[in-house]
Amino acid sequence: MNEVKSSPFKGELKGVLYIGVDDLDIDLFESQYVVPEGMSYNSYLIEDEKIAIMDTADRRKGEEWKANLAAALAGRKPDYLVAHHMEPDHAALIADVLSAYPETKLVCSAQALKMLPNFFDGFQFADRVLTVKEGDTLSLGSHTLHFIAAPMVHWPEVIMSYESTEKILFAADGFGKFGALANETDDWACEARRYYFNICGKYGVQVQNVLKKAATLDIQAICPLHGPVLTGEAMKEAVRLYDIWSRYEPESEGVLIAYASIHGGTAAAAQHLGALLREKGARKVVVSDLSRDDMAEVIEDAFRYPNIVVAAASYDGGVFPVMHDFLHHLQIKNFQKRRFGIVENGSWAPSAGRVMKEMIEGMKDCTIVEPLVTIRSRMKPADEEQLALLAEAMVNP
């Protein structure tokens, strides 16, 4: 297969070129997720009687992407630009393409058409847009695109497309991951998991709907908008994990202890509880400092394990803010089906436990394990006894 710069394809996909770009300079994806290994903005070109560009890229890497496109076209003109998702890290260069190639038509969903003026105010799309819906097809010659509606994975306008000759699913943000392709490792799941729960985690029902549609197709490769192309056993494992994640089921046995400590007293209790859990046979114990650890990674672990202990200092009659932020993140991601233990700390009027309990009770199918442990500033022998009881209850429900 001809290549334009580096390609994520393992094996040959006839007539399909990779024209995406790596971003090794970005520090925060979507201004909130740390990406020390960068990001990839994936884009593809299908060569046939008709030429289709599959998505564009972020304007941060616009000139590099346009150079990749020009090299792949080699003087030819594209017939179609398919926009699976309107988020700017994939669609920022739509107007650039349509301006450079006046005969090219934009292919997108009807909802995406409504969004176009939000991003390209003043650009005259006129009759340049072909809207497609579930079940529509687009023949390029020997390749045919079959369009799949994927609303709220993770925006309402999202479509995916299945190319039935090479048996490729162009999956939009589905099956994406953090990290540039230049830094790709064999451990797809680690950063794909953090990506899924923080980007798509709220929309498990919608992901399940797409998985059911995908199960009826003979898919040999998944081409996401971020991360490597998935084939073979790696693709099967990714689909298996997506099914678990989107059903909000725990992936691994273990306990997450997420703590928010001001002067170290709560931190000491969290570490002591972690040691007790290990002694009592917990298969995996993760202890995370919400003030210092990557919040997105702690959220990933909350979804990964069935048991969570939240330990926090009281603050201004409520709970220390980083704990409130953590639980709020879980709430808005539709967190569910987990067991919680609670440890609160307060020097004169402990209030953290009440706030954490109220927030957890607002989550679907989440249970609170007794005892609720209250510490007064520093852990004492009586507190150690209560922590031991909590550890036993978390390990042996």
Secondary structure, DSSP 4 states (H G I P E B T S, - for coil): ---SSS---SS--TTEEE--EEESS-SEETTTEE-TT-EEE--EEE-SSS-EEE----GGGHHHHHHHHHHHHTT---SEEE-S--SHHHHTTHHHHHHH-TT-EEEE-HHHHHHHHHHSTT---TT-EEE--TT-EEE-SS-EEEEEE-TTSSSTT-EEEEETTTTEEE-TTTT--SB-GGG--S-HHHHHHHHIIIIIGGGHHHHHHHHHHHTTS--SEEE-SSS--EEHHHHHHHHHHHHHHHTT--SS--EEEEEE-SSSHHHHHHHHHHHHHHHTT-S-EEEEETTTS-HHHHHHHHHHSSEEEEEEEEETTEE-HHHHHHHHHHHHTT-BS-EEEEEEE-SSS--HHHHHHHHHHTSBT-EEPSPPEEE-SS--HHHHHHHHHHHHHHH--
